């Protein structure tokens, strides 16, 4: 059965490869990008190949709270049901480390934006639906206060913190929704794939992004992930596994979820 699937950051890299794979399997894909020209070009290319009724494009800068909310509003206006949300968009190295709303760019795009987008779209994701959050093998401990203030740490350090925070809220929300659905799961697509992010961060080509796309497609559609809510899948070892040990700190998780709820409330008041 054909599903409607939104992939953030789908104009290149893993997201684009995932979109292509899902379209080839007969699904309807909602593309997202922050560059309108690039998004339009990809949408036109894929519409010509797969049909305009199966490809839609949404432009939004996920570093801006108002645009995250606008994206969710546009998707809800256009679609009564969203079967799968893949929060793929992320940032590692950036010359602008402060978002327009005053948050660290890495935490904003990698942790806060996917939470706000997910909360806004849950109403149209069915019980059997799925939310796939792109985590990473790079995870390190953080303080919840770091979500609210700019950081002077290296790109790699902040990226790892933001990905652990993403993994933690995925586990918390996934566990909360375990009985009612949808399934929320965090996935490390595989380390050192040949994405633009890896090339910018490490100066290396990496392995095929299709390896990452394939696990996202599996997470979105396969039975193996049907009851994976609250879990973390590590594609470096090809199985579900514990994330960084700090993810199990209940007090930290509680503070994180409270802070994200406050940020979500703030975003929706803008």
C-alpha positions in Angstrom: 0.0 0.0 0.0 1.3 3.4 -1.0 2.3 5.7 1.9 2.7 9.4 2.3 6.2 10.2 3.7 7.8 13.5 4.6 11.6 13.6 4.6 13.3 16.8 5.9 16.6 17.7 4.2 15.8 15.7 1.1 17.4 17.8 -1.6 20.7 16.0 -1.3 22.6 13.2 0.4 20.8 10.5 2.4 17.5 12.3 2.3 17.5 12.6 -1.5 18.6 8.9 -1.9 15.8 7.9 0.5 13.2 9.9 -1.5 14.3 8.3 -4.7 14.1 4.8 -3.2 10.6 5.4 -1.8 9.3 6.8 -5.0 10.7 3.8 -6.9 8.7 1.6 -4.5 5.5 3.5 -5.3 5.1 5.8 -2.3 4.2 9.5 -2.2 7.1 11.7 -1.0 7.0 15.2 0.5 10.3 16.8 -0.1 11.8 19.5 2.1 14.7 21.8 1.6 15.7 25.3 2.7 16.8 26.4 -0.8 13.8 27.1 -3.0 15.6 26.9 -6.3 17.3 23.6 -5.4 14.0 22.2 -4.1 12.1 23.2 -7.2 14.6 21.7 -9.5 14.5 18.3 -7.6 10.7 18.4 -7.4 10.4 19.0 -11.2 13.0 16.2 -11.9 11.2 13.7 -9.7 7.7 14.8 -10.9 8.7 14.2 -14.5 10.0 10.7 -13.6 7.4 9.5 -11.1 4.4 11.8 -11.6 3.5 15.2 -10.2 0.8 13.6 -7.9 3.5 11.7 -6.0 5.9 14.5 -5.4 5.4 17.7 -3.3 7.9 20.2 -2.2 8.1 22.4 1.0 10.6 25.1 1.6 11.5 26.0 5.2 14.6 27.0 7.1 14.6 24.7 10.1 16.9 27.0 12.1 14.0 29.5 12.4 11.2 28.6 14.8 8.5 30.4 12.8 9.4 28.5 9.6 9.3 25.1 11.4 5.8 25.9 12.5 4.8 27.1 9.1 6.1 23.9 7.5 4.0 21.8 9.8 1.0 24.0 9.1 1.4 23.7 5.3 1.8 19.9 5.5 -1.4 19.6 7.7 -3.3 21.8 5.3 -2.3 19.7 2.3 -2.6 16.2 3.8 -5.2 14.6 6.1 -2.7 11.8 6.9 1.1 11.5 7.1 2.2 7.9 7.4 5.8 8.5 8.1 7.9 11.5 9.2 11.7 11.2 8.6 13.5 13.9 10.5 16.7 13.7 8.4 17.8 17.3 8.2 20.9 18.2 10.2 23.8 20.5 10.5 27.4 19.9 11.5 29.7 22.7 10.4 28.3 26.1 9.9 29.8 29.6 9.8 26.6 31.0 11.5 26.4 29.3 14.9 23.6 31.4 16.3 20.1 31.0 15.0 17.9 34.0 14.4 15.9 33.1 17.5 19.1 33.1 19.6 19.7 29.4 19.9 22.8 27.4 19.0 22.4 26.5 15.3 23.4 22.8 15.8 20.9 22.3 18.7 18.2 24.2 16.9 18.3 22.2 13.6 19.4 18.8 15.0 17.3 18.6 18.3 14.7 21.4 18.7 13.3 21.7 15.2 12.6 18.0 14.7 10.8 17.9 18.1 8.6 20.9 17.3 7.8 19.5 13.8 7.0 16.1 15.2 4.7 17.5 17.9 2.9 19.6 15.3 2.4 16.7 12.9 1.5 13.9 15.4 -2.2 14.7 14.9 -2.1 13.4 11.3 0.2 10.5 11.8 -1.9 7.3 12.3 -1.4 4.8 15.1 0.6 2.5 12.7 2.6 5.5 11.5 6.3 6.1 12.2 8.6 9.0 13.2 12.2 8.3 12.2 14.8 10.5 13.8 18.3 10.7 12.3 20.8 10.1 15.1 24.5 9.4 14.9 27.2 7.3 16.4 28.6 10.7 17.6 26.9 11.2 20.9 28.2 13.0 24.0 26.8 14.2 27.3 25.1 17.7 27.5 23.5 20.0 29.9 19.9 21.0 29.1 20.9 24.7 29.4 23.0 24.2 26.3 19.8 24.1 24.2 19.1 27.6 25.2 22.4 29.4 24.8 25.1 29.7 22.1 28.1 27.4 22.4 31.8 28.2 21.9 32.7 24.5 21.6 33.8 22.9 18.4 31.4 21.9 15.7 32.0 18.2 16.4 31.4 18.6 20.1 28.1 20.4 19.8 27.0 18.1 17.0 27.5 15.1 19.3 25.7 16.7 22.1 22.7 17.6 19.9 22.5 14.1 18.6 22.4 12.6 22.0 19.7 15.1 22.9 17.7 14.0 19.8 18.2 10.4 20.7 17.0 11.0 24.3 13.8 12.8 23.3 13.1 10.1 20.7 13.4 7.4 23.4 11.2 9.3 25.8 8.5 10.2 23.3 8.7 6.7 21.7 8.2 5.1 25.1 5.3 7.4 25.9 3.6 6.5 22.6 4.5 2.8 22.7 0.9 1.7 23.4 -1.0 4.2 21.3 1.4 4.8 18.5 2.9 6.1 16.3 6.3 4.5 16.6 9.1 7.0 17.3 12.6 5.6 16.8 16.1 7.0 16.6 18.4 5.6 13.9 22.2 6.0 13.3 22.1 5.6 9.5 25.8 4.6 9.4 29.0 6.5 10.1 31.0 8.2 7.5 28.6 8.0 4.6 29.4 10.1 1.6 27.0 12.9 2.4 27.7 16.7 2.1 27.8 16.9 5.8 30.6 14.2 6.1 32.6 15.8 3.3 32.4 19.2 5.0 33.1 17.9 8.5 35.9 15.4 7.7 37.1 16.2 4.2 36.4 12.6 3.0 34.2 11.1 0.4 32.7 8.3 2.6 30.8 5.3 1.6 27.6 5.3 -0.4 24.7 7.3 1.0 22.4 4.6 -0.3 23.5 2.5 2.8 21.9 5.2 5.0 18.9 5.6 2.7 18.2 1.8 2.8 18.0 1.7 6.6 15.7 4.7 6.7 13.4 3.0 4.2 13.5 -0.2 6.3 12.8 1.8 9.5 9.9 3.6 7.8 8.2 0.5 6.3 9.5 -2.9 7.6 8.0 -5.1 10.3 11.4 -5.2 12.1 10.7 -1.6 13.2 7.0 -2.0 13.8 7.4 -2.2 17.6 10.6 -0.2 17.9 9.1 2.8 19.6 11.6 4.2 22.2 14.5 2.2 20.8 17.8 3.2 19.1 19.0 1.4 16.0 22.8 1.5 15.2 23.4 0.7 11.6 27.1 0.6 12.2 26.4 -2.8 13.8 23.1 -3.5 12.1 21.0 -3.9 15.2 19.1 -2.2 18.0 21.5 -1.3 20.8 21.9 1.1 23.8 22.9 4.6 22.8 25.4 6.6 24.9 25.0 5.7 28.6 23.9 9.2 29.5 20.6 8.6 27.6 19.5 6.5 30.6 19.8 9.4 33.1 16.1 9.9 34.0 16.6 13.3 35.7 18.3 14.6 32.6 15.7 13.2 30.3 12.9 14.8 32.4 14.6 18.2 32.3 15.1 17.8 28.5 11.5 17.0 27.8 10.3 19.9 30.0 12.6 22.3 28.2 11.5 21.0 24.8 7.9 21.4 25.8 8.5 25.0 26.8 10.3 25.7 23.5 7.4 24.1 21.6 4.9 26.3 23.4 7.1 29.3 22.6 7.3 28.4 19.0 3.6 28.1 18.7 3.0 31.5 20.3 5.1 33.3 17.7 
